[in-house]
Amino acid sequence: MGMAMTRTRTPIVPTALLAVVLTACGGGPDEPAGRGGAPAPPSPSAASPEAVCVRLITYWAHDQLKAGGGSQSDYQQKGLSDGQNTILLDVVARARKEAHASGAAAARKLVGSEVRKRCAERYDEGNTGAPSAGWPR
């Protein structure tokens, strides 16, 4: 007694048809993938260089002021330029002195005002180079 084996055939989708479907769904190599035809989110470079500077340096300054010193990443891993890192180091040093003299709230206030001031100076002095638009987003 032999058992009859049935074979099922798998349909073959032509490559050209697959390419058309992927392109229509936003999966083509020249188009960013989106959900349901929605446009891709704006890039971080849509923000002004000064705004990006303030956001990044404020984030990392607060990180460095945490108990234990925060992240030990280098400035490139933090998404900062050399100039932005210089601002970060200066602001953190001043904020630590302020925290020791007047407390953590005073240090946070100093970070906010000093970072805004320093980033405005950096990007108002004709520096048209775009800042790093790295992490955090």
DRENVEX-934328 format. One line per 8 residues: their letters; for each residue x, y, z of N, C-alpha, C. Coordinates in steps of 0.2 Angstrom, whole numbers, plus 2048, in hexadecimal, padded with zeros to 3 digits. Layout:
<recs>
A = X Y Z X Y Z X Y Z | ...;
</recs>
This chain:
<recs>
MGMAMTRT = 804 7FA 800 800 800 800 804 806 800 | 803 80A 7FB 807 810 7FB 802 816 7FC | 805 81B 7FF 802 821 801 803 826 7FB | 7FE 828 7F9 7FE 82D 7F4 801 834 7F7 | 806 837 7F4 808 83D 7F6 806 843 7F2 | 803 848 7F5 801 84D 7F1 806 853 7F1 | 807 856 7EC 80C 85C 7EC 808 862 7EB | 809 867 7EF 806 86D 7EE 80B 872 7EB;
RTPIVPTA = 808 876 7E6 80D 87A 7E3 80C 881 7E6 | 812 884 7E7 813 88B 7EA 813 890 7E4 | 80E 895 7E4 80E 89A 7DF 815 89E 7DF | 817 89F 7D9 81D 8A3 7D9 81B 8AA 7D7 | 81D 8AF 7DB 81B 8B6 7DA 821 8B9 7D6 | 81F 8BC 7D0 825 8BE 7CC 828 8C4 7CF | 82E 8C5 7CE 832 8CA 7D2 830 8D1 7D0 | 82E 8D2 7CA 82B 8D9 7C8 825 8DB 7CC;
LLAVVLTA = 821 8D6 7CD 81B 8D7 7D1 81C 8D9 7D8 | 821 8D5 7DB 823 8D6 7E2 826 8DD 7E2 | 82A 8E0 7DD 82D 8E6 7DE 828 8EC 7DD | 822 8EB 7D9 81D 8EF 7D9 819 8F0 7DF | 818 8EA 7E2 814 8EA 7E9 818 8EE 7EE | 81F 8EC 7EF 823 8EF 7F4 823 8F7 7F3 | 824 8F9 7EC 825 900 7EB 81E 904 7ED | 818 901 7EB 812 904 7ED 811 904 7F4;
CGGGPDEP = 814 900 7F8 813 900 7FF 818 904 803 | 81C 908 7FF 821 90C 802 828 908 804 | 829 902 801 82F 8FF 803 834 8FF 7FE | 833 903 7F9 838 904 7F4 83F 907 7F6 | 844 906 7F3 84B 908 7F5 84B 910 7F6 | 847 914 7F2 848 91B 7F2 843 91E 7F6 | 83F 91B 7F9 839 91E 7FD 83A 91B 804 | 839 920 809 839 91E 810 833 91A 811;
AGRGGAPA = 833 914 815 82D 910 817 829 914 81C | 823 914 81A 81E 918 81F 818 913 820 | 814 915 825 80E 910 826 808 913 823 | 806 90E 81F 7FF 910 81B 800 916 817 | 805 917 814 806 91D 80F 807 923 813 | 808 923 81A 80A 929 81E 811 92C 81C | 812 932 81C 818 934 81B 81D 933 820 | 823 932 81F 828 931 824 829 937 829;
PPSPSAAS = 82B 935 82F 82B 93B 834 831 940 832 | 830 946 834 835 94B 832 83C 949 835 | 841 94A 832 848 949 834 84A 94E 83A | 84E 94B 83E 850 950 844 853 956 841 | 856 957 83B 859 95D 839 854 962 837 | 84D 960 838 848 965 836 848 96B 83C | 84A 969 842 84B 96E 847 851 972 846 | 851 978 849 856 97D 848 85D 97A 84B;
PEAVCVRL = 862 97C 849 869 979 84C 869 97B 853 | 867 981 855 867 983 85C 862 97F 860 | 85C 97D 85E 857 979 861 85A 972 863 | 85D 96F 85E 860 969 85E 866 969 863 | 86A 96E 863 870 96F 868 86D 96F 86F | 868 973 870 865 974 877 862 96D 879 | 85E 96A 875 85B 963 877 861 95E 879 | 866 95E 875 86B 959 876 86F 95A 87C;
ITYWAHDQ = 871 960 87D 876 962 882 872 962 889 | 86C 964 889 868 964 88F 867 95D 891 | 865 958 88D 864 951 88E 86B 94E 891 | 870 94F 88E 876 94C 890 879 950 897 | 878 956 898 87A 959 89E 876 957 8A4 | 86F 956 8A3 86C 953 8A8 86E 94B 8AA | 870 948 8A4 872 941 8A5 879 941 8A9 | 87D 946 8A8 884 946 8AB 883 948 8B2;
LKAGGGSQ = 87E 94C 8B4 87D 94E 8BB 87A 949 8BF | 878 943 8BC 874 93E 8C1 87A 93B 8C5 | 877 939 8CB 87C 935 8D0 87F 930 8CC | 885 92F 8CD 889 92A 8C9 88C 92D 8C2 | 88A 933 8C0 88E 936 8BA 88A 934 8B4 | 885 930 8B3 882 92F 8AD 886 92B 8A8 | 884 92C 8A2 887 928 89C 88E 92A 89C | 892 924 89A 899 925 899 89B 925 892;
SDYQQKGL = 896 926 88E 897 926 886 89B 92C 884 | 89F 92C 87F 8A2 932 87D 89E 936 879 | 8A0 93C 877 89C 941 874 899 93F 86D | 89C 93B 86A 89A 939 863 894 934 864 | 895 92F 869 890 92B 86B 889 92E 86D | 88A 934 870 884 938 873 881 93C 86D | 884 93C 867 882 940 861 884 947 862 | 889 949 865 88B 950 866 891 951 861;
SDGQNTIL = 891 958 85F 897 95A 85B 89D 95C 861 | 8A3 95D 85E 8A8 95F 863 8A6 966 867 | 8A3 96A 863 8A1 971 866 89C 970 86B | 897 96C 869 891 96A 86E 894 967 874 | 899 962 873 89C 95F 879 89F 964 87E | 8A3 969 87B 8A6 96E 87F 8A1 972 883 | 89B 973 880 896 977 884 893 972 889 | 892 96C 888 890 967 88D 895 967 893;
LDVVARAR = 89B 966 891 8A0 965 897 8A0 96B 89B | 8A0 971 898 8A0 978 89C 89A 978 8A0 | 894 977 89D 88E 978 8A1 88D 973 8A7 | 890 96C 8A5 88F 967 8AB 894 969 8B1 | 89A 96C 8AF 89F 96E 8B4 89C 974 8B8 | 898 979 8B5 895 97E 8B9 88F 97C 8BD | 88B 977 8BA 885 975 8BD 887 971 8C4 | 88D 96D 8C3 88F 969 8C9 891 96E 8CF;
KEAHASGA = 894 973 8CD 896 978 8D2 890 97C 8D5 | 88B 97D 8D1 885 980 8D3 881 97B 8D7 | 881 975 8D6 87D 970 8DA 881 96F 8E1 | 887 970 8E1 88B 96F 8E7 889 976 8EB | 889 97B 8E8 888 982 8EC 880 983 8ED | 87C 981 8E9 875 983 8EA 870 97E 8E9 | 872 978 8E7 86D 972 8E6 86C 970 8DF | 868 96B 8DF 867 968 8D8 862 96C 8D4;
AAARKLVG = 85D 96F 8D7 858 973 8D3 85C 979 8D0 | 861 97C 8D3 865 982 8D1 869 97F 8CB | 86C 979 8CC 870 976 8C6 86C 975 8C0 | 866 973 8C1 861 971 8BB 860 978 8B8 | 85E 97D 8BC 85D 984 8B9 862 986 8B5 | 868 986 8B8 86E 988 8B4 86F 984 8AE | 86E 97E 8AE 86F 97A 8A7 86A 97D 8A2 | 864 97E 8A4 85F 980 89F 861 987 89C;
SEVRKRCA = 863 98C 8A0 864 992 89E 86B 993 89A | 870 98F 89D 877 990 89A 877 98C 893 | 874 986 893 874 983 88C 870 987 887 | 86A 98A 888 867 98E 884 86C 994 881 | 86F 997 886 873 99D 885 879 99A 880 | 87C 995 882 882 993 87E 881 990 877 | 87B 98D 877 879 98A 870 877 990 86C | 874 995 86E 872 99B 86B 878 99F 868;
ERYDEGNT = 87D 99F 86C 883 9A2 86A 887 99E 865 | 887 998 866 88A 993 861 887 994 85A | 881 994 859 87D 994 853 87B 99B 850 | 87C 9A0 854 87B 9A7 852 881 9AA 850 | 887 9A7 851 88D 9AA 84F 88F 9A8 847 | 88A 9A7 843 88B 9A6 83C 88D 99F 83B | 88D 99A 840 88E 993 840 888 990 83C | 889 98F 836 883 98C 832 883 985 832;
GAPSAGWP = 889 982 834 889 97A 834 884 977 838 | 881 972 836 87B 96F 839 87E 96B 83F | 87B 96B 845 87D 967 84B 87C 960 849 | 87F 95C 84E 87D 955 84E 876 954 84F | 873 950 84C 86C 94E 84D 86B 947 850 | 870 946 854 870 93F 857 86B 93E 85C | 86D 938 860 868 936 865 869 93B 86B | 864 93C 86F 85D 93A 86F 859 93E 86A;
R = 854 93A 867 84F 93D 863 849 940 866;
</recs>
